[in-house]
Amino acid sequence: MTETTTAVTSPEAIRSWLTERVASYLERPAADIDAGAQLAELGLDSVYALSLCGDVEDHFGLVVEPTMAWDHPTVDAITAFLAAELAA
């Protein structure tokens, strides 16, 4: 992995990107998104959860299960999952 790739796939960069995507779907400022809160409790519905999977696949070049947001129900949990997948 190159230094640039490592910076883009660091947990901090992943969390920031995910927070921005969730905020966009919920039409809220990213600062209002609690990375430890359940996505469903924040208001993310199944349509947006599936859209998030597609965004993850496009942005990170990974194939993820459509249940990713339910298997990893917070921004922090998805961040940890993606960081591990990208490091593998």
N, CA, C and O atoms as a GROMACS GRO file, in nm:
protein
  352
    1MET      N    1   0.084  -0.117   0.000
    1MET     CA    2   0.000   0.000   0.000
    1MET      C    3   0.089   0.124   0.000
    1MET      O    4   0.184   0.132   0.078
    2THR      N    5   0.061   0.219  -0.086
    2THR     CA    6   0.142   0.340  -0.091
    2THR      C    7   0.106   0.432   0.024
    2THR      O    8   0.004   0.414   0.090
    3GLU      N    9   0.190   0.533   0.047
    3GLU     CA   10   0.164   0.628   0.154
    3GLU      C   11   0.033   0.702   0.129
    3GLU      O   12  -0.043   0.725   0.223
    4THR      N   13   0.005   0.739   0.005
    4THR     CA   14  -0.119   0.808  -0.029
    4THR      C   15  -0.238   0.718  -0.002
    4THR      O   16  -0.337   0.762   0.056
    5THR      N   17  -0.231   0.593  -0.043
    5THR     CA   18  -0.339   0.499  -0.019
    5THR      C   19  -0.360   0.479   0.130
    5THR      O   20  -0.474   0.473   0.176
    6THR      N   21  -0.253   0.468   0.206
    6THR     CA   22  -0.263   0.451   0.350
    6THR      C   23  -0.334   0.570   0.413
    6THR      O   24  -0.418   0.551   0.501
    7ALA      N   25  -0.300   0.692   0.371
    7ALA     CA   26  -0.364   0.811   0.426
    7ALA      C   27  -0.513   0.813   0.395
    7ALA      O   28  -0.593   0.850   0.481
    8VAL      N   29  -0.550   0.773   0.275
    8VAL     CA   30  -0.691   0.773   0.234
    8VAL      C   31  -0.769   0.663   0.306
    8VAL      O   32  -0.889   0.677   0.328
    9THR      N   33  -0.701   0.555   0.342
    9THR     CA   34  -0.769   0.443   0.406
    9THR      C   35  -0.740   0.435   0.556
    9THR      O   36  -0.768   0.332   0.619
   10SER      N   37  -0.687   0.540   0.614
   10SER     CA   38  -0.667   0.541   0.759
   10SER      C   39  -0.804   0.543   0.826
   10SER      O   40  -0.901   0.592   0.767
   11PRO      N   41  -0.814   0.490   0.946
   11PRO     CA   42  -0.943   0.494   1.015
   11PRO      C   43  -1.003   0.634   1.023
   11PRO      O   44  -1.124   0.652   1.012
   12GLU      N   45  -0.919   0.734   1.044
   12GLU     CA   46  -0.968   0.871   1.054
   12GLU      C   47  -1.029   0.917   0.920
   12GLU      O   48  -1.134   0.981   0.919
   13ALA      N   49  -0.962   0.885   0.810
   13ALA     CA   50  -1.013   0.924   0.678
   13ALA      C   51  -1.142   0.848   0.646
   13ALA      O   52  -1.236   0.905   0.591
   14ILE      N   53  -1.146   0.720   0.680
   14ILE     CA   54  -1.266   0.640   0.656
   14ILE      C   55  -1.382   0.696   0.737
   14ILE      O   56  -1.491   0.716   0.683
   15ARG      N   57  -1.360   0.722   0.866
   15ARG     CA   58  -1.465   0.776   0.953
   15ARG      C   59  -1.516   0.910   0.901
   15ARG      O   60  -1.636   0.935   0.899
   16SER      N   61  -1.425   0.994   0.860
   16SER     CA   62  -1.464   1.126   0.807
   16SER      C   63  -1.550   1.111   0.682
   16SER      O   64  -1.653   1.177   0.668
   17TRP      N   65  -1.507   1.025   0.591
   17TRP     CA   66  -1.582   1.004   0.467
   17TRP      C   67  -1.721   0.947   0.497
   17TRP      O   68  -1.820   0.993   0.442
   18LEU      N   69  -1.727   0.846   0.584
   18LEU     CA   70  -1.855   0.786   0.621
   18LEU      C   71  -1.948   0.887   0.686
   18LEU      O   72  -2.067   0.892   0.657
   19THR      N   73  -1.893   0.967   0.775
   19THR     CA   74  -1.973   1.070   0.843
   19THR      C   75  -2.032   1.167   0.742
   19THR      O   76  -2.148   1.205   0.753
   20GLU      N   77  -1.952   1.208   0.645
   20GLU     CA   78  -2.000   1.299   0.540
   20GLU      C   79  -2.111   1.234   0.458
   20GLU      O   80  -2.210   1.300   0.427
   21ARG      N   81  -2.095   1.106   0.423
   21ARG     CA   82  -2.198   1.037   0.344
   21ARG      C   83  -2.328   1.025   0.423
   21ARG      O   84  -2.436   1.053   0.370
   22VAL      N   85  -2.319   0.983   0.549
   22VAL     CA   86  -2.439   0.969   0.632
   22VAL      C   87  -2.507   1.105   0.649
   22VAL      O   88  -2.629   1.116   0.640
   23ALA      N   89  -2.428   1.207   0.674
   23ALA     CA   90  -2.484   1.342   0.690
   23ALA      C   91  -2.555   1.387   0.563
   23ALA      O   92  -2.661   1.449   0.569
   24SER      N   93  -2.497   1.355   0.450
   24SER     CA   94  -2.559   1.390   0.322
   24SER      C   95  -2.694   1.322   0.306
   24SER      O   96  -2.792   1.386   0.268
   25TYR      N   97  -2.700   1.193   0.336
   25TYR     CA   98  -2.826   1.120   0.325
   25TYR      C   99  -2.932   1.176   0.419
   25TYR      O  100  -3.050   1.185   0.383
   26LEU      N  101  -2.890   1.214   0.538
   26LEU     CA  102  -2.984   1.262   0.639
   26LEU      C  103  -3.009   1.413   0.630
   26LEU      O  104  -3.088   1.469   0.706
   27GLU      N  105  -2.940   1.477   0.536
   27GLU     CA  106  -2.951   1.622   0.516
   27GLU      C  107  -2.925   1.699   0.645
   27GLU      O  108  -3.002   1.785   0.686
   28ARG      N  109  -2.813   1.663   0.707
   28ARG     CA  110  -2.768   1.727   0.831
   28ARG      C  111  -2.621   1.763   0.816
   28ARG      O  112  -2.552   1.708   0.731
   29PRO      N  113  -2.573   1.856   0.898
   29PRO     CA  114  -2.429   1.883   0.899
   29PRO      C  115  -2.353   1.761   0.954
   29PRO      O  116  -2.402   1.692   1.044
   30ALA      N  117  -2.236   1.736   0.901
   30ALA     CA  118  -2.156   1.623   0.948
   30ALA      C  119  -2.126   1.633   1.097
   30ALA      O  120  -2.115   1.531   1.164
   31ALA      N  121  -2.115   1.753   1.148
   31ALA     CA  122  -2.088   1.772   1.292
   31ALA      C  123  -2.200   1.718   1.380
   31ALA      O  124  -2.179   1.692   1.498
   32ASP      N  125  -2.320   1.701   1.322
   32ASP     CA  126  -2.434   1.650   1.399
   32ASP      C  127  -2.440   1.497   1.402
   32ASP      O  128  -2.525   1.440   1.471
   33ILE      N  129  -2.350   1.431   1.330
   33ILE     CA  130  -2.353   1.285   1.324
   33ILE      C  131  -2.262   1.228   1.433
   33ILE      O  132  -2.142   1.252   1.434
   34ASP      N  133  -2.322   1.152   1.524
   34ASP     CA  134  -2.249   1.085   1.631
   34ASP      C  135  -2.200   0.951   1.576
   34ASP      O  136  -2.280   0.862   1.546
   35ALA      N  137  -2.069   0.937   1.563
   35ALA     CA  138  -2.012   0.816   1.504
   35ALA      C  139  -2.041   0.690   1.584
   35ALA      O  140  -2.028   0.579   1.533
   36GLY      N  141  -2.080   0.705   1.709
   36GLY     CA  142  -2.110   0.590   1.793
   36GLY      C  143  -2.259   0.558   1.801
   36GLY      O  144  -2.298   0.459   1.862
   37ALA      N  145  -2.341   0.641   1.737
   37ALA     CA  146  -2.486   0.619   1.742
   37ALA      C  147  -2.531   0.517   1.636
   37ALA      O  148  -2.470   0.507   1.530
   38GLN      N  149  -2.635   0.443   1.668
   38GLN     CA  150  -2.693   0.348   1.573
   38GLN      C  151  -2.744   0.426   1.451
   38GLN      O  152  -2.814   0.526   1.465
   39LEU      N  153  -2.707   0.379   1.332
   39LEU     CA  154  -2.748   0.447   1.210
   39LEU      C  155  -2.900   0.455   1.199
   39LEU      O  156  -2.954   0.556   1.156
   40ALA      N  157  -2.970   0.349   1.238
   40ALA     CA  158  -3.116   0.349   1.233
   40ALA      C  159  -3.174   0.455   1.326
   40ALA      O  160  -3.273   0.520   1.292
   41GLU      N  161  -3.113   0.473   1.442
   41GLU     CA  162  -3.160   0.574   1.536
   41GLU      C  163  -3.135   0.716   1.484
   41GLU      O  164  -3.208   0.809   1.517
   42LEU      N  165  -3.031   0.730   1.402
   42LEU     CA  166  -3.005   0.860   1.340
   42LEU      C  167  -3.106   0.891   1.229
   42LEU      O  168  -3.122   1.006   1.188
   43GLY      N  169  -3.174   0.786   1.181
   43GLY     CA  170  -3.273   0.805   1.076
   43GLY      C  171  -3.235   0.747   0.942
   43GLY      O  172  -3.304   0.770   0.843
   44LEU      N  173  -3.125   0.671   0.937
   44LEU     CA  174  -3.083   0.611   0.811
   44LEU      C  175  -3.173   0.491   0.781
   44LEU      O  176  -3.175   0.394   0.857
   45ASP      N  177  -3.247   0.499   0.672
   45ASP     CA  178  -3.339   0.390   0.638
   45ASP      C  179  -3.271   0.288   0.547
   45ASP      O  180  -3.154   0.304   0.510
   46SER      N  181  -3.345   0.183   0.511
   46SER     CA  182  -3.288   0.073   0.434
   46SER      C  183  -3.242   0.116   0.296
   46SER      O  184  -3.143   0.064   0.244
   47VAL      N  185  -3.312   0.211   0.234
   47VAL     CA  186  -3.271   0.259   0.102
   47VAL      C  187  -3.135   0.327   0.111
   47VAL      O  188  -3.046   0.301   0.029
   48TYR      N  189  -3.118   0.414   0.210
   48TYR     CA  190  -2.990   0.482   0.227
   48TYR      C  191  -2.881   0.385   0.271
   48TYR      O  192  -2.765   0.402   0.233
   49ALA      N  193  -2.916   0.286   0.350
   49ALA     CA  194  -2.816   0.186   0.393
   49ALA      C  195  -2.762   0.111   0.272
   49ALA      O  196  -2.642   0.086   0.263
   50LEU      N  197  -2.851   0.075   0.180
   50LEU     CA  198  -2.806   0.008   0.057
   50LEU      C  199  -2.724   0.103  -0.030
   50LEU      O  200  -2.625   0.063  -0.091
   51SER      N  201  -2.766   0.229  -0.036
   51SER     CA  202  -2.691   0.328  -0.113
   51SER      C  203  -2.551   0.346  -0.055
   51SER      O  204  -2.454   0.362  -0.129
   52LEU      N  205  -2.542   0.343   0.078
   52LEU     CA  206  -2.412   0.356   0.144
   52LEU      C  207  -2.321   0.240   0.105
   52LEU      O  208  -2.201   0.259   0.084
   53CYS      N  209  -2.377   0.120   0.094
   53CYS     CA  210  -2.298   0.004   0.050
   53CYS      C  211  -2.240   0.030  -0.089
   53CYS      O  212  -2.122   0.004  -0.113
   54GLY      N  213  -2.323   0.080  -0.179
   54GLY     CA  214  -2.276   0.112  -0.314
   54GLY      C  215  -2.169   0.218  -0.313
   54GLY      O  216  -2.071   0.210  -0.387
   55ASP      N  217  -2.187   0.319  -0.228
   55ASP     CA  218  -2.086   0.426  -0.217
   55ASP      C  219  -1.954   0.370  -0.166
   55ASP      O  220  -1.847   0.407  -0.216
   56VAL      N  221  -1.961   0.282  -0.067
   56VAL     CA  222  -1.839   0.219  -0.012
   56VAL      C  223  -1.769   0.140  -0.122
   56VAL      O  224  -1.647   0.149  -0.138
   57GLU      N  225  -1.845   0.062  -0.198
   57GLU     CA  226  -1.786  -0.017  -0.306
   57GLU      C  227  -1.718   0.073  -0.409
   57GLU      O  228  -1.607   0.044  -0.454
   58ASP      N  229  -1.785   0.180  -0.446
   58ASP     CA  230  -1.728   0.272  -0.546
   58ASP      C  231  -1.606   0.345  -0.493
   58ASP      O  232  -1.505   0.358  -0.563
   59HIS      N  233  -1.614   0.394  -0.370
   59HIS     CA  234  -1.506   0.476  -0.314
   59HIS      C  235  -1.383   0.396  -0.276
   59HIS      O  236  -1.270   0.439  -0.301
   60PHE      N  237  -1.405   0.278  -0.215
   60PHE     CA  238  -1.292   0.200  -0.164
   60PHE      C  239  -1.255   0.081  -0.251
   60PHE      O  240  -1.153   0.016  -0.226
   61GLY      N  241  -1.336   0.051  -0.352
   61GLY     CA  242  -1.306  -0.062  -0.439
   61GLY      C  243  -1.324  -0.196  -0.372
   61GLY      O  244  -1.259  -0.294  -0.409
   62LEU      N  245  -1.412  -0.201  -0.273
   62LEU     CA  246  -1.442  -0.325  -0.202
   62LEU      C  247  -1.580  -0.373  -0.241
   62LEU      O  248  -1.665  -0.293  -0.280
   63VAL      N  249  -1.602  -0.501  -0.230
   63VAL     CA  250  -1.737  -0.556  -0.243
   63VAL      C  251  -1.784  -0.585  -0.102
   63VAL      O  252  -1.721  -0.662  -0.029
   64VAL      N  253  -1.896  -0.523  -0.063
   64VAL     CA  254  -1.949  -0.544   0.072
   64VAL      C  255  -2.090  -0.602   0.062
   64VAL      O  256  -2.160  -0.584  -0.038
   65GLU      N  257  -2.129  -0.670   0.166
   65GLU     CA  258  -2.263  -0.728   0.173
   65GLU      C  259  -2.366  -0.616   0.186
   65GLU      O  260  -2.338  -0.514   0.249
   66PRO      N  261  -2.485  -0.635   0.129
   66PRO     CA  262  -2.589  -0.533   0.142
   66PRO      C  263  -2.636  -0.513   0.286
   66PRO      O  264  -2.706  -0.416   0.316
   67THR      N  265  -2.599  -0.605   0.374
   67THR     CA  266  -2.636  -0.594   0.515
   67THR      C  267  -2.529  -0.522   0.599
   67THR      O  268  -2.538  -0.522   0.722
   68MET      N  269  -2.431  -0.464   0.535
   68MET     CA  270  -2.319  -0.401   0.607
   68MET      C  271  -2.367  -0.307   0.717
   68MET      O  272  -2.315  -0.312   0.829
   69ALA      N  273  -2.465  -0.222   0.688
   69ALA     CA  274  -2.510  -0.122   0.787
   69ALA      C  275  -2.583  -0.187   0.904
   69ALA      O  276  -2.592  -0.127   1.011
   70TRP      N  277  -2.635  -0.308   0.885
   70TRP     CA  278  -2.700  -0.378   0.995
   70TRP      C  279  -2.598  -0.463   1.071
   70TRP      O  280  -2.607  -0.477   1.193
   71ASP      N  281  -2.503  -0.519   0.999
   71ASP     CA  282  -2.398  -0.598   1.063
   71ASP      C  283  -2.302  -0.509   1.143
   71ASP      O  284  -2.247  -0.552   1.244
   72HIS      N  285  -2.284  -0.388   1.098
   72HIS     CA  286  -2.195  -0.288   1.160
   72HIS      C  287  -2.277  -0.160   1.173
   72HIS      O  288  -2.265  -0.072   1.088
   73PRO      N  289  -2.360  -0.148   1.278
   73PRO     CA  290  -2.466  -0.047   1.281
   73PRO      C  291  -2.429   0.096   1.320
   73PRO      O  292  -2.518   0.179   1.340
   74THR      N  293  -2.301   0.126   1.332
   74THR     CA  294  -2.260   0.264   1.362
   74THR      C  295  -2.149   0.304   1.266
   74THR      O  296  -2.087   0.219   1.202
   75VAL      N  297  -2.125   0.433   1.255
   75VAL     CA  298  -2.013   0.480   1.173
   75VAL      C  299  -1.883   0.422   1.226
   75VAL      O  300  -1.798   0.380   1.148
   76ASP      N  301  -1.868   0.419   1.358
   76ASP     CA  302  -1.745   0.363   1.416
   76ASP      C  303  -1.728   0.215   1.381
   76ASP      O  304  -1.617   0.171   1.350
   77ALA      N  305  -1.838   0.139   1.385
   77ALA     CA  306  -1.830  -0.004   1.354
   77ALA      C  307  -1.798  -0.027   1.206
   77ALA      O  308  -1.718  -0.114   1.172
   78ILE      N  309  -1.859   0.052   1.119
   78ILE     CA  310  -1.828   0.040   0.975
   78ILE      C  311  -1.684   0.081   0.949
   78ILE      O  312  -1.616   0.020   0.867
   79THR      N  313  -1.639   0.184   1.018
   79THR     CA  314  -1.500   0.228   1.004
   79THR      C  315  -1.404   0.114   1.038
   79THR      O  316  -1.311   0.087   0.962
   80ALA      N  317  -1.426   0.049   1.151
   80ALA     CA  318  -1.338  -0.061   1.194
   80ALA      C  319  -1.343  -0.176   1.093
   80ALA      O  320  -1.240  -0.233   1.058
   81PHE      N  321  -1.463  -0.208   1.045
   81PHE     CA  322  -1.480  -0.313   0.946
   81PHE      C  323  -1.403  -0.280   0.817
   81PHE      O  324  -1.329  -0.363   0.766
   82LEU      N  325  -1.422  -0.158   0.766
   82LEU     CA  326  -1.356  -0.121   0.641
   82LEU      C  327  -1.205  -0.111   0.657
   82LEU      O  328  -1.131  -0.152   0.567
   83ALA      N  329  -1.159  -0.060   0.768
   83ALA     CA  330  -1.014  -0.050   0.792
   83ALA      C  331  -0.952  -0.189   0.790
   83ALA      O  332  -0.845  -0.209   0.733
   84ALA      N  333  -1.019  -0.286   0.852
   84ALA     CA  334  -0.969  -0.424   0.854
   84ALA      C  335  -0.972  -0.484   0.713
   84ALA      O  336  -0.877  -0.552   0.672
   85GLU      N  337  -1.079  -0.461   0.639
   85GLU     CA  338  -1.090  -0.513   0.503
   85GLU      C  339  -0.982  -0.453   0.413
   85GLU      O  340  -0.922  -0.524   0.332
   86LEU      N  341  -0.959  -0.325   0.427
   86LEU     CA  342  -0.859  -0.259   0.341
   86LEU      C  343  -0.717  -0.298   0.378
   86LEU      O  344  -0.629  -0.298   0.292
   87ALA      N  345  -0.695  -0.332   0.504
   87ALA     CA  346  -0.562  -0.374   0.547
   87ALA      C  347  -0.530  -0.516   0.505
   87ALA      O  348  -0.413  -0.555   0.497
   88ALA      N  349  -0.634  -0.594   0.479
   88ALA     CA  350  -0.615  -0.738   0.443
   88ALA      C  351  -0.557  -0.755   0.304
   88ALA      O  352  -0.536  -0.868   0.260
   0.00000   0.00000   0.00000
